[in-house]
Amino acid sequence: MKLAQVHVFFYPRMVGGAEWYVYNVSRYLAKKGHDVHVFTADRYEGEQIGLSEEEIEGVKVHRVPLWLDLTYRVKIWKGLRKRLVNGGFDLIHTYDYGQLHSYIAANAAANMGIPVALTIFDVHSLIPRAYYKTVAMAGFDKIFARHVFRNSTKILLRAPNLLEAILNMGADRSKVHVTPSGIVDESLKSADGNMFISKFSLNGSPVVLYLGRLHPSKGLQHIVAAVPRILEAYPDALFVFVGPDHSNHKKQLVKQAETLSVADHVAFTGPVYDFQTKMQAYASADVFTLPSSYEGTSQAVFEAMSQARPIVTTNRGGIPFQVRHGKEALHVNYGDVAKLATSIIHLLGNRRFASKLGENARRRVRKFAYSVLVKHLEEIYQEMLGKTDG
């Protein structure tokens, strides 16, 4: 199949889990012999990304100039429709209903008479935000989304908890499939956490790890607030934050740690994009925690599962679909600092139970390996094309 994948960013600009998903799906499809083309924005915050035309791991990448680049979600693409129409594609797959590129892709596919798949990572009006952003996102959900849904042949959800919301937004149930994010198969190999500890000169034990964007929505302020309570039980504990700084949140976290007199127990490594180093980061953790306000699903949770880490996370969004309370993780309510602290302490003090959660998580995450997920995606593509075999 000749496939067009359309997403706002692509490797090496990995903003979050959505970018990792598109990157991995694209390269796994290319490995299986498909002719995969990715159309993506040519710059990020005014800076050029990669080459305008290049091939990455068998994926042909086309970086499209922008007429307007205001925010992650407000971009006007130059010539995207023409490129899609003239590309001779069998199928177009676009990501995120709340962006102009999906509107363009869905319309182009409809006019060409070819199928289009739409992947929904999150329902934007469900994500806790500032009021003015919530109003804007509700507009996307009520107006913009309906048009994209109408022109989509299939609508692919990362987690089943999103289904009710998109049906209320006007999606046709018969079009919907659950196609979760996942892990690259290599993630299941055990990594050496000591190499990560050594590389970043981290001093302290046990290690409580967060990996992802440094952003207020992730609940990182609640981790820092829990540090004094955890130090009462484990006075040498180290809390490691791995990821890029968004909204200048690192400065707020550092100030909070200084105010609580725990700054010596909090370390920031910056972003880690190298795969092996990232796996080593997970392996270094005695507990992985993600006390987020909302996740469609979490790439970091999947990756922590692959390294058999005990996990403390919130029961928001699609997380309960990934890890079940008491089986693969412990769930806490968002913002409950006391419960977050006691849950982390419980896992640090009960290594047998923590190990059981981690091993359960590793077994569960195997069904989310990309080799499995891409096979399912191929079957959906074949159905869209009216074929019964490859």
Contacts in CASP RR format, 6 or more apart in sequence:
PFRMAT RR
TARGET T0000
AUTHOR 0000-0000-0000
METHOD contacts of the structure
MODEL  1
MKLAQVHVFFYPRMVGGAEWYVYNVSRYLAKKGHDVHVFTADRYEGEQIG
LSEEEIEGVKVHRVPLWLDLTYRVKIWKGLRKRLVNGGFDLIHTYDYGQL
HSYIAANAAANMGIPVALTIFDVHSLIPRAYYKTVAMAGFDKIFARHVFR
NSTKILLRAPNLLEAILNMGADRSKVHVTPSGIVDESLKSADGNMFISKF
SLNGSPVVLYLGRLHPSKGLQHIVAAVPRILEAYPDALFVFVGPDHSNHK
KQLVKQAETLSVADHVAFTGPVYDFQTKMQAYASADVFTLPSSYEGTSQA
VFEAMSQARPIVTTNRGGIPFQVRHGKEALHVNYGDVAKLATSIIHLLGN
RRFASKLGENARRRVRKFAYSVLVKHLEEIYQEMLGKTDG
1 34 0 8 1.000
1 35 0 8 1.000
1 90 0 8 1.000
1 91 0 8 1.000
1 381 0 8 1.000
1 385 0 8 1.000
2 34 0 8 1.000
2 35 0 8 1.000
2 37 0 8 1.000
2 87 0 8 1.000
2 88 0 8 1.000
2 89 0 8 1.000
2 90 0 8 1.000
2 91 0 8 1.000
3 29 0 8 1.000
3 34 0 8 1.000
3 35 0 8 1.000
3 36 0 8 1.000
3 37 0 8 1.000
3 89 0 8 1.000
3 90 0 8 1.000
3 91 0 8 1.000
3 92 0 8 1.000
3 93 0 8 1.000
3 381 0 8 1.000
4 37 0 8 1.000
4 38 0 8 1.000
4 39 0 8 1.000
4 84 0 8 1.000
4 87 0 8 1.000
4 89 0 8 1.000
4 91 0 8 1.000
4 92 0 8 1.000
4 93 0 8 1.000
4 105 0 8 1.000
5 22 0 8 1.000
5 25 0 8 1.000
5 26 0 8 1.000
5 36 0 8 1.000
5 37 0 8 1.000
5 38 0 8 1.000
5 39 0 8 1.000
5 93 0 8 1.000
5 94 0 8 1.000
5 95 0 8 1.000
6 38 0 8 1.000
6 39 0 8 1.000
6 40 0 8 1.000
6 80 0 8 1.000
6 84 0 8 1.000
6 92 0 8 1.000
6 93 0 8 1.000
6 94 0 8 1.000
6 95 0 8 1.000
6 101 0 8 1.000
6 102 0 8 1.000
6 105 0 8 1.000
7 18 0 8 1.000
7 19 0 8 1.000
7 22 0 8 1.000
7 38 0 8 1.000
7 39 0 8 1.000
7 40 0 8 1.000
7 94 0 8 1.000
7 95 0 8 1.000
7 96 0 8 1.000
7 101 0 8 1.000
8 40 0 8 1.000
8 41 0 8 1.000
8 72 0 8 1.000
8 75 0 8 1.000
8 95 0 8 1.000
8 96 0 8 1.000
8 99 0 8 1.000
8 101 0 8 1.000
9 15 0 8 1.000
9 19 0 8 1.000
9 40 0 8 1.000
9 41 0 8 1.000
9 44 0 8 1.000
9 49 0 8 1.000
10 19 0 8 1.000
10 22 0 8 1.000
10 23 0 8 1.000
10 26 0 8 1.000
10 38 0 8 1.000
10 40 0 8 1.000
10 61 0 8 1.000
11 19 0 8 1.000
11 23 0 8 1.000
11 56 0 8 1.000
11 61 0 8 1.000
12 49 0 8 1.000
12 50 0 8 1.000
12 273 0 8 1.000
13 19 0 8 1.000
13 44 0 8 1.000
13 49 0 8 1.000
14 20 0 8 1.000
14 23 0 8 1.000
14 273 0 8 1.000
15 44 0 8 1.000
15 72 0 8 1.000
15 213 0 8 1.000
16 212 0 8 1.000
16 213 0 8 1.000
16 299 0 8 1.000
17 121 0 8 1.000
17 181 0 8 1.000
17 299 0 8 1.000
18 95 0 8 1.000
18 96 0 8 1.000
18 121 0 8 1.000
20 181 0 8 1.000
20 299 0 8 1.000
21 95 0 8 1.000
21 119 0 8 1.000
21 121 0 8 1.000
21 181 0 8 1.000
21 182 0 8 1.000
21 299 0 8 1.000
22 38 0 8 1.000
22 95 0 8 1.000
24 182 0 8 1.000
24 184 0 8 1.000
24 370 0 8 1.000
25 370 0 8 1.000
25 373 0 8 1.000
25 374 0 8 1.000
25 377 0 8 1.000
26 36 0 8 1.000
26 38 0 8 1.000
26 59 0 8 1.000
27 36 0 8 1.000
27 56 0 8 1.000
27 57 0 8 1.000
27 58 0 8 1.000
27 59 0 8 1.000
28 370 0 8 1.000
28 371 0 8 1.000
28 374 0 8 1.000
29 36 0 8 1.000
29 374 0 8 1.000
29 377 0 8 1.000
29 378 0 8 1.000
30 36 0 8 1.000
30 57 0 8 1.000
30 58 0 8 1.000
30 59 0 8 1.000
31 57 0 8 1.000
31 58 0 8 1.000
32 374 0 8 1.000
32 378 0 8 1.000
35 60 0 8 1.000
36 58 0 8 1.000
36 59 0 8 1.000
36 60 0 8 1.000
37 59 0 8 1.000
37 60 0 8 1.000
37 61 0 8 1.000
37 62 0 8 1.000
37 87 0 8 1.000
37 89 0 8 1.000
38 59 0 8 1.000
38 60 0 8 1.000
38 61 0 8 1.000
38 62 0 8 1.000
39 62 0 8 1.000
39 64 0 8 1.000
39 80 0 8 1.000
39 83 0 8 1.000
39 84 0 8 1.000
39 101 0 8 1.000
40 49 0 8 1.000
40 61 0 8 1.000
40 62 0 8 1.000
40 63 0 8 1.000
40 64 0 8 1.000
41 49 0 8 1.000
41 63 0 8 1.000
41 64 0 8 1.000
41 66 0 8 1.000
41 69 0 8 1.000
41 75 0 8 1.000
41 77 0 8 1.000
42 48 0 8 1.000
42 49 0 8 1.000
42 52 0 8 1.000
42 63 0 8 1.000
42 64 0 8 1.000
42 65 0 8 1.000
42 66 0 8 1.000
43 49 0 8 1.000
43 66 0 8 1.000
43 69 0 8 1.000
46 69 0 8 1.000
49 63 0 8 1.000
50 63 0 8 1.000
51 61 0 8 1.000
51 63 0 8 1.000
52 62 0 8 1.000
52 63 0 8 1.000
53 60 0 8 1.000
53 61 0 8 1.000
53 62 0 8 1.000
53 63 0 8 1.000
54 61 0 8 1.000
55 61 0 8 1.000
62 83 0 8 1.000
64 77 0 8 1.000
64 78 0 8 1.000
64 79 0 8 1.000
64 80 0 8 1.000
64 83 0 8 1.000
65 77 0 8 1.000
65 78 0 8 1.000
65 79 0 8 1.000
66 75 0 8 1.000
66 76 0 8 1.000
66 77 0 8 1.000
66 78 0 8 1.000
67 76 0 8 1.000
67 77 0 8 1.000
67 78 0 8 1.000
68 74 0 8 1.000
68 75 0 8 1.000
68 76 0 8 1.000
69 75 0 8 1.000
73 98 0 8 1.000
73 99 0 8 1.000
74 100 0 8 1.000
75 99 0 8 1.000
75 100 0 8 1.000
75 101 0 8 1.000
76 100 0 8 1.000
77 100 0 8 1.000
77 101 0 8 1.000
77 104 0 8 1.000
80 101 0 8 1.000
80 104 0 8 1.000
80 105 0 8 1.000
81 104 0 8 1.000
81 107 0 8 1.000
81 108 0 8 1.000
84 92 0 8 1.000
84 104 0 8 1.000
84 105 0 8 1.000
84 108 0 8 1.000
84 109 0 8 1.000
85 108 0 8 1.000
85 111 0 8 1.000
85 112 0 8 1.000
89 114 0 8 1.000
90 114 0 8 1.000
90 385 0 8 1.000
91 109 0 8 1.000
91 114 0 8 1.000
91 115 0 8 1.000
91 116 0 8 1.000
91 117 0 8 1.000
91 381 0 8 1.000
91 384 0 8 1.000
91 385 0 8 1.000
92 105 0 8 1.000
92 108 0 8 1.000
92 109 0 8 1.000
92 114 0 8 1.000
92 115 0 8 1.000
92 116 0 8 1.000
92 117 0 8 1.000
93 116 0 8 1.000
93 117 0 8 1.000
93 118 0 8 1.000
93 119 0 8 1.000
94 101 0 8 1.000
94 102 0 8 1.000
94 105 0 8 1.000
94 106 0 8 1.000
94 116 0 8 1.000
94 117 0 8 1.000
94 118 0 8 1.000
94 119 0 8 1.000
95 102 0 8 1.000
95 118 0 8 1.000
95 119 0 8 1.000
95 121 0 8 1.000
96 102 0 8 1.000
96 119 0 8 1.000
96 120 0 8 1.000
96 121 0 8 1.000
97 118 0 8 1.000
97 120 0 8 1.000
97 140 0 8 1.000
97 144 0 8 1.000
97 145 0 8 1.000
97 148 0 8 1.000
97 149 0 8 1.000
98 124 0 8 1.000
98 140 0 8 1.000
98 144 0 8 1.000
98 145 0 8 1.000
98 148 0 8 1.000
102 118 0 8 1.000
102 148 0 8 1.000
103 144 0 8 1.000
103 147 0 8 1.000
103 148 0 8 1.000
105 116 0 8 1.000
106 116 0 8 1.000
106 118 0 8 1.000
106 147 0 8 1.000
106 148 0 8 1.000
106 151 0 8 1.000
106 152 0 8 1.000
107 151 0 8 1.000
109 115 0 8 1.000
109 116 0 8 1.000
109 151 0 8 1.000
109 153 0 8 1.000
110 116 0 8 1.000
110 151 0 8 1.000
115 153 0 8 1.000
115 154 0 8 1.000
115 384 0 8 1.000
115 385 0 8 1.000
116 151 0 8 1.000
116 152 0 8 1.000
116 153 0 8 1.000
117 152 0 8 1.000
117 153 0 8 1.000
117 154 0 8 1.000
117 155 0 8 1.000
117 156 0 8 1.000
117 380 0 8 1.000
117 381 0 8 1.000
117 384 0 8 1.000
118 148 0 8 1.000
118 149 0 8 1.000
118 152 0 8 1.000
118 154 0 8 1.000
118 155 0 8 1.000
118 156 0 8 1.000
119 156 0 8 1.000
119 157 0 8 1.000
119 158 0 8 1.000
119 179 0 8 1.000
120 155 0 8 1.000
120 156 0 8 1.000
120 157 0 8 1.000
120 158 0 8 1.000
120 162 0 8 1.000
120 166 0 8 1.000
121 158 0 8 1.000
121 181 0 8 1.000
121 296 0 8 1.000
122 158 0 8 1.000
122 162 0 8 1.000
122 294 0 8 1.000
122 295 0 8 1.000
122 296 0 8 1.000
123 141 0 8 1.000
123 162 0 8 1.000
123 165 0 8 1.000
123 166 0 8 1.000
123 169 0 8 1.000
124 137 0 8 1.000
124 140 0 8 1.000
124 141 0 8 1.000
125 134 0 8 1.000
125 137 0 8 1.000
125 138 0 8 1.000
125 139 0 8 1.000
125 140 0 8 1.000
125 141 0 8 1.000
125 165 0 8 1.000
126 165 0 8 1.000
126 294 0 8 1.000
126 317 0 8 1.000
127 137 0 8 1.000
127 217 0 8 1.000
127 293 0 8 1.000
127 294 0 8 1.000
128 217 0 8 1.000
128 293 0 8 1.000
128 294 0 8 1.000
129 137 0 8 1.000
129 217 0 8 1.000
141 169 0 8 1.000
142 169 0 8 1.000
145 166 0 8 1.000
145 169 0 8 1.000
145 170 0 8 1.000
145 171 0 8 1.000
146 169 0 8 1.000
146 170 0 8 1.000
149 155 0 8 1.000
149 166 0 8 1.000
149 169 0 8 1.000
149 170 0 8 1.000
149 171 0 8 1.000
149 172 0 8 1.000
149 175 0 8 1.000
152 175 0 8 1.000
153 175 0 8 1.000
153 384 0 8 1.000
154 175 0 8 1.000
154 176 0 8 1.000
154 177 0 8 1.000
154 380 0 8 1.000
154 383 0 8 1.000
154 384 0 8 1.000
155 166 0 8 1.000
155 171 0 8 1.000
155 172 0 8 1.000
155 175 0 8 1.000
155 176 0 8 1.000
155 177 0 8 1.000
156 176 0 8 1.000
156 177 0 8 1.000
156 178 0 8 1.000
156 179 0 8 1.000
156 377 0 8 1.000
156 380 0 8 1.000
157 163 0 8 1.000
157 166 0 8 1.000
157 176 0 8 1.000
157 177 0 8 1.000
157 178 0 8 1.000
157 179 0 8 1.000
158 178 0 8 1.000
158 179 0 8 1.000
158 180 0 8 1.000
158 181 0 8 1.000
158 296 0 8 1.000
158 297 0 8 1.000
158 318 0 8 1.000
159 178 0 8 1.000
159 180 0 8 1.000
159 296 0 8 1.000
159 297 0 8 1.000
159 317 0 8 1.000
159 318 0 8 1.000
159 321 0 8 1.000
159 322 0 8 1.000
160 178 0 8 1.000
160 321 0 8 1.000
161 296 0 8 1.000
161 317 0 8 1.000
161 318 0 8 1.000
161 320 0 8 1.000
161 321 0 8 1.000
162 296 0 8 1.000
162 318 0 8 1.000
163 176 0 8 1.000
163 178 0 8 1.000
166 176 0 8 1.000
167 173 0 8 1.000
177 380 0 8 1.000
179 373 0 8 1.000
179 376 0 8 1.000
179 377 0 8 1.000
179 380 0 8 1.000
180 297 0 8 1.000
180 321 0 8 1.000
180 322 0 8 1.000
180 368 0 8 1.000
180 373 0 8 1.000
181 297 0 8 1.000
181 299 0 8 1.000
181 302 0 8 1.000
181 368 0 8 1.000
181 373 0 8 1.000
182 299 0 8 1.000
182 302 0 8 1.000
182 365 0 8 1.000
182 368 0 8 1.000
182 369 0 8 1.000
182 370 0 8 1.000
182 373 0 8 1.000
183 302 0 8 1.000
183 303 0 8 1.000
183 305 0 8 1.000
183 306 0 8 1.000
183 365 0 8 1.000
183 368 0 8 1.000
183 369 0 8 1.000
183 370 0 8 1.000
184 275 0 8 1.000
184 369 0 8 1.000
184 370 0 8 1.000
185 369 0 8 1.000
185 370 0 8 1.000
185 371 0 8 1.000
186 275 0 8 1.000
187 279 0 8 1.000
187 302 0 8 1.000
187 303 0 8 1.000
187 306 0 8 1.000
187 307 0 8 1.000
187 369 0 8 1.000
188 306 0 8 1.000
188 362 0 8 1.000
188 365 0 8 1.000
188 366 0 8 1.000
188 369 0 8 1.000
189 279 0 8 1.000
190 283 0 8 1.000
190 307 0 8 1.000
190 308 0 8 1.000
191 276 0 8 1.000
191 279 0 8 1.000
191 280 0 8 1.000
191 282 0 8 1.000
191 283 0 8 1.000
191 307 0 8 1.000
192 280 0 8 1.000
192 283 0 8 1.000
193 280 0 8 1.000
193 281 0 8 1.000
193 283 0 8 1.000
193 284 0 8 1.000
194 284 0 8 1.000
195 280 0 8 1.000
196 202 0 8 1.000
196 277 0 8 1.000
196 280 0 8 1.000
196 281 0 8 1.000
196 283 0 8 1.000
196 284 0 8 1.000
197 207 0 8 1.000
197 284 0 8 1.000
199 277 0 8 1.000
199 280 0 8 1.000
200 240 0 8 1.000
200 267 0 8 1.000
200 269 0 8 1.000
202 238 0 8 1.000
202 240 0 8 1.000
202 267 0 8 1.000
202 284 0 8 1.000
203 238 0 8 1.000
204 236 0 8 1.000
204 237 0 8 1.000
204 238 0 8 1.000
204 265 0 8 1.000
205 236 0 8 1.000
205 237 0 8 1.000
205 238 0 8 1.000
205 286 0 8 1.000
206 234 0 8 1.000
206 237 0 8 1.000
206 238 0 8 1.000
206 286 0 8 1.000
206 287 0 8 1.000
206 348 0 8 1.000
207 237 0 8 1.000
207 238 0 8 1.000
207 240 0 8 1.000
207 284 0 8 1.000
207 285 0 8 1.000
207 286 0 8 1.000
207 287 0 8 1.000
208 223 0 8 1.000
208 230 0 8 1.000
208 237 0 8 1.000
208 238 0 8 1.000
208 239 0 8 1.000
208 240 0 8 1.000
208 285 0 8 1.000
208 286 0 8 1.000
208 287 0 8 1.000
208 288 0 8 1.000
208 289 0 8 1.000
208 344 0 8 1.000
209 240 0 8 1.000
209 242 0 8 1.000
209 281 0 8 1.000
209 282 0 8 1.000
209 284 0 8 1.000
209 285 0 8 1.000
209 287 0 8 1.000
209 288 0 8 1.000
209 289 0 8 1.000
209 304 0 8 1.000
209 309 0 8 1.000
210 218 0 8 1.000
210 220 0 8 1.000
210 223 0 8 1.000
210 239 0 8 1.000
210 240 0 8 1.000
210 241 0 8 1.000
210 242 0 8 1.000
210 288 0 8 1.000
210 289 0 8 1.000
210 290 0 8 1.000
211 242 0 8 1.000
211 243 0 8 1.000
211 272 0 8 1.000
211 278 0 8 1.000
211 281 0 8 1.000
211 282 0 8 1.000
211 288 0 8 1.000
211 300 0 8 1.000
211 303 0 8 1.000
211 304 0 8 1.000
212 218 0 8 1.000
212 242 0 8 1.000
212 243 0 8 1.000
212 244 0 8 1.000
212 300 0 8 1.000
213 243 0 8 1.000
213 244 0 8 1.000
213 246 0 8 1.000
214 220 0 8 1.000
214 241 0 8 1.000
214 243 0 8 1.000
214 244 0 8 1.000
214 245 0 8 1.000
214 246 0 8 1.000
214 249 0 8 1.000
214 250 0 8 1.000
214 253 0 8 1.000
214 268 0 8 1.000
215 246 0 8 1.000
215 247 0 8 1.000
215 249 0 8 1.000
216 247 0 8 1.000
216 249 0 8 1.000
216 252 0 8 1.000
217 292 0 8 1.000
217 293 0 8 1.000
217 294 0 8 1.000
218 290 0 8 1.000
218 291 0 8 1.000
218 292 0 8 1.000
218 293 0 8 1.000
219 291 0 8 1.000
219 292 0 8 1.000
219 293 0 8 1.000
219 334 0 8 1.000
219 335 0 8 1.000
220 241 0 8 1.000
220 249 0 8 1.000
220 253 0 8 1.000
220 291 0 8 1.000
221 252 0 8 1.000
221 253 0 8 1.000
221 256 0 8 1.000
222 291 0 8 1.000
222 334 0 8 1.000
222 335 0 8 1.000
222 336 0 8 1.000
222 337 0 8 1.000
222 340 0 8 1.000
223 239 0 8 1.000
223 241 0 8 1.000
223 289 0 8 1.000
223 291 0 8 1.000
223 340 0 8 1.000
224 239 0 8 1.000
224 253 0 8 1.000
224 256 0 8 1.000
224 257 0 8 1.000
224 260 0 8 1.000
224 262 0 8 1.000
224 266 0 8 1.000
225 256 0 8 1.000
225 260 0 8 1.000
225 337 0 8 1.000
226 337 0 8 1.000
226 338 0 8 1.000
226 340 0 8 1.000
226 341 0 8 1.000
226 344 0 8 1.000
227 237 0 8 1.000
227 239 0 8 1.000
227 257 0 8 1.000
227 260 0 8 1.000
227 262 0 8 1.000
227 265 0 8 1.000
227 266 0 8 1.000
228 260 0 8 1.000
228 261 0 8 1.000
228 262 0 8 1.000
229 337 0 8 1.000
229 338 0 8 1.000
229 341 0 8 1.000
229 342 0 8 1.000
229 345 0 8 1.000
230 237 0 8 1.000
230 341 0 8 1.000
230 344 0 8 1.000
230 345 0 8 1.000
230 348 0 8 1.000
231 237 0 8 1.000
231 262 0 8 1.000
231 265 0 8 1.000
233 345 0 8 1.000
233 348 0 8 1.000
233 349 0 8 1.000
234 345 0 8 1.000
234 348 0 8 1.000
237 265 0 8 1.000
237 348 0 8 1.000
238 265 0 8 1.000
238 266 0 8 1.000
238 267 0 8 1.000
239 265 0 8 1.000
239 266 0 8 1.000
239 267 0 8 1.000
240 267 0 8 1.000
240 268 0 8 1.000
240 269 0 8 1.000
240 281 0 8 1.000
240 284 0 8 1.000
240 285 0 8 1.000
241 250 0 8 1.000
241 253 0 8 1.000
241 266 0 8 1.000
241 267 0 8 1.000
241 268 0 8 1.000
241 269 0 8 1.000
241 270 0 8 1.000
242 269 0 8 1.000
242 270 0 8 1.000
242 271 0 8 1.000
242 272 0 8 1.000
242 278 0 8 1.000
242 281 0 8 1.000
243 269 0 8 1.000
243 270 0 8 1.000
243 271 0 8 1.000
243 272 0 8 1.000
244 270 0 8 1.000
244 271 0 8 1.000
245 270 0 8 1.000
250 268 0 8 1.000
253 266 0 8 1.000
253 268 0 8 1.000
254 263 0 8 1.000
254 266 0 8 1.000
254 268 0 8 1.000
257 263 0 8 1.000
257 265 0 8 1.000
257 266 0 8 1.000
269 281 0 8 1.000
272 278 0 8 1.000
272 281 0 8 1.000
278 303 0 8 1.000
279 303 0 8 1.000
279 306 0 8 1.000
279 307 0 8 1.000
282 288 0 8 1.000
282 303 0 8 1.000
282 304 0 8 1.000
282 306 0 8 1.000
282 307 0 8 1.000
282 309 0 8 1.000
283 307 0 8 1.000
283 309 0 8 1.000
285 304 0 8 1.000
285 309 0 8 1.000
286 310 0 8 1.000
286 347 0 8 1.000
286 348 0 8 1.000
286 354 0 8 1.000
287 309 0 8 1.000
287 310 0 8 1.000
287 311 0 8 1.000
287 312 0 8 1.000
287 344 0 8 1.000
287 347 0 8 1.000
287 348 0 8 1.000
287 354 0 8 1.000
288 300 0 8 1.000
288 301 0 8 1.000
288 304 0 8 1.000
288 309 0 8 1.000
288 310 0 8 1.000
288 311 0 8 1.000
288 312 0 8 1.000
289 311 0 8 1.000
289 312 0 8 1.000
289 313 0 8 1.000
289 340 0 8 1.000
289 344 0 8 1.000
290 298 0 8 1.000
290 300 0 8 1.000
290 301 0 8 1.000
290 311 0 8 1.000
290 312 0 8 1.000
290 313 0 8 1.000
290 314 0 8 1.000
290 319 0 8 1.000
291 312 0 8 1.000
291 313 0 8 1.000
291 314 0 8 1.000
291 332 0 8 1.000
291 334 0 8 1.000
291 335 0 8 1.000
291 340 0 8 1.000
292 298 0 8 1.000
292 313 0 8 1.000
292 314 0 8 1.000
292 316 0 8 1.000
292 319 0 8 1.000
292 334 0 8 1.000
293 314 0 8 1.000
293 316 0 8 1.000
293 334 0 8 1.000
294 316 0 8 1.000
294 317 0 8 1.000
295 301 0 8 1.000
295 316 0 8 1.000
295 317 0 8 1.000
295 318 0 8 1.000
295 319 0 8 1.000
296 317 0 8 1.000
296 318 0 8 1.000
296 319 0 8 1.000
297 318 0 8 1.000
297 319 0 8 1.000
297 321 0 8 1.000
297 322 0 8 1.000
298 313 0 8 1.000
298 319 0 8 1.000
298 322 0 8 1.000
301 311 0 8 1.000
301 313 0 8 1.000
301 319 0 8 1.000
301 322 0 8 1.000
301 323 0 8 1.000
301 329 0 8 1.000
302 322 0 8 1.000
302 365 0 8 1.000
302 368 0 8 1.000
304 311 0 8 1.000
304 361 0 8 1.000
305 311 0 8 1.000
305 322 0 8 1.000
305 323 0 8 1.000
305 328 0 8 1.000
305 358 0 8 1.000
305 361 0 8 1.000
305 362 0 8 1.000
305 364 0 8 1.000
305 365 0 8 1.000
306 362 0 8 1.000
306 365 0 8 1.000
307 362 0 8 1.000
308 355 0 8 1.000
308 358 0 8 1.000
308 359 0 8 1.000
308 361 0 8 1.000
308 362 0 8 1.000
309 358 0 8 1.000
309 361 0 8 1.000
310 329 0 8 1.000
310 330 0 8 1.000
310 347 0 8 1.000
310 354 0 8 1.000
310 355 0 8 1.000
310 357 0 8 1.000
310 358 0 8 1.000
310 361 0 8 1.000
311 323 0 8 1.000
311 328 0 8 1.000
311 329 0 8 1.000
311 330 0 8 1.000
311 357 0 8 1.000
311 358 0 8 1.000
311 361 0 8 1.000
312 329 0 8 1.000
312 330 0 8 1.000
312 332 0 8 1.000
312 340 0 8 1.000
312 343 0 8 1.000
312 344 0 8 1.000
312 347 0 8 1.000
313 319 0 8 1.000
313 323 0 8 1.000
313 329 0 8 1.000
313 330 0 8 1.000
313 331 0 8 1.000
313 332 0 8 1.000
314 331 0 8 1.000
314 332 0 8 1.000
314 333 0 8 1.000
314 334 0 8 1.000
314 335 0 8 1.000
315 325 0 8 1.000
315 331 0 8 1.000
315 332 0 8 1.000
315 333 0 8 1.000
316 334 0 8 1.000
319 331 0 8 1.000
320 331 0 8 1.000
322 328 0 8 1.000
322 368 0 8 1.000
323 329 0 8 1.000
323 361 0 8 1.000
323 364 0 8 1.000
325 331 0 8 1.000
326 357 0 8 1.000
327 357 0 8 1.000
327 360 0 8 1.000
328 357 0 8 1.000
328 358 0 8 1.000
328 360 0 8 1.000
328 361 0 8 1.000
328 364 0 8 1.000
329 357 0 8 1.000
329 361 0 8 1.000
330 343 0 8 1.000
330 346 0 8 1.000
330 347 0 8 1.000
330 357 0 8 1.000
332 339 0 8 1.000
332 340 0 8 1.000
332 343 0 8 1.000
333 339 0 8 1.000
346 353 0 8 1.000
347 353 0 8 1.000
347 354 0 8 1.000
347 357 0 8 1.000
348 354 0 8 1.000
366 372 0 8 1.000
378 390 0 8 1.000
382 388 0 8 1.000
382 389 0 8 1.000
382 390 0 8 1.000
END
